Amino acid sequence: MRSEGLTFFLVAGEPSGDRLGAALMRSLLQLEPTSRFMGIAGSEMLAAGMESLFPMDELSIMGLVEILPKYLHLKRRIRQTAEAVIDANPDALITIDSPDFGLRVAALVKAARPTIRTIHYVAPSVWAWRPDRAVKMARYIDHVLALLPFEPPYMQAAGMTCDFVGHPVVSDPLATPEERAVFTGKGPLLLALPGSRKVEVTRLVPILGQTLSRLKAQHPDLRLALPTVSNIEPLVRSLTAQWPVKPDIITDPARKRGAFAAADVAIAASGTVSLELAANDCPMVVVYDMNPLTLWLMRRVALIETVTLVNLVSETRTIPEFIGPDATSDRIVPAVLGLLSNSETHRQAMQITMQRLGKGGEPPGLRAARSVLTHL
């Protein structure tokens, strides 16, 4: 590498990307101590030594209705960020997830300064829907860092280089014996995970409440833990106030780890949480509900018949999932009861998933850093 060190411009747009970026920065410094960083960062990347062009929170916007009032401001931020990259002329621009922002920045940078290497961290899910996105990305992205082991061929077929670097879930801390012991008690412990967004919680909590009524009839000693995030805790408390089993609502990270480790089974919204449960060897049932028109449109364009990442990575269809009109207590209750009596097949699928995501190997941040330096 050059003796004066390498310069990286990193762009993160939400907390999950901020965590990935911070691990990547620390690993790049481990391998190339004179590396320098600039870009858009959250608290974890700031702690790792970067100054942010502007607060990352401005980009953490979800949903069309929320984005529309901010549209012109976001366009200005995209152009401002691209101009900053062009002025800095770094060895690489690394956009981290948040494709609606990061990839637009990369497109402007590549058009103005084709020599700047562009790297995108977290491959888009072209295996699930909209496969044309990879071809469009290839016009301005040179290299991709993939979290899932089956993603590189999709990126390579579109004309980019791509390395599987492992999923960060394999490096997440697990509960200590003391954290787990907090949840020791009589009766099975059920985790309820209705999602982290208000619209998800509002749709799923009534379904979970009906399910719990029927489960309590089968298991009067049923215990319930409900990990959530601080910003929707008041909503969760309000919506679950009449549940037949009083939930232990958790926002503290240590208590969340303990609950995940101690739970006998989970009912979880579809998403990355299925991998967190797999990391903790917790059998699960996946549920999700959405606007019927949205569901119809998604099924029209979907390329896969399962939305659960454990099923996809393990190449099984072991984890039961109930989506849209199938998300009823009539269907969910038998699946949960079945797991409480026998979960061996589930545990095998979860173990396969964690192995394939990189458990026991080099940390994903370090693998990502090696991939970046090799590409350069």
Buried (B, 14 or more C-beta within 10 A) or exposed (E): EEEEBBBBBBBBBBBBBBBBBBBBBBBBBEEBEEBBBBBBBBBBBBEBBBEBBEEBEBBBBEEEEEEEEEEEEBEEBBEEBBBBBBEBEBBBBBBBBBBEBBBBBBBBBBEEBEEBBBBBBBBBBBBBBEBEBBEBBBBBBBBBBBBBBBBBEBBBBBEBBBBBBBBBBBBBEEBEEEBBEBBEEEEBBBBBBBBBBBEBBBBBBEBBBBBBBBBBEEBEEBBBBBBBEEEBBEBBEEBBEEBBBEBBBBBEEBBBBBBBBBBBBBBBBBBBBBBBBBBBBBBBBBBBBBEEEEBEEBEEEEEEEBBBBBBBBBEBBBBBBBBBEBBBBEBBBEBBBBBBEEBEEBBEBBBBBBBBBBBEEBBBBBBBBBBBBEBB
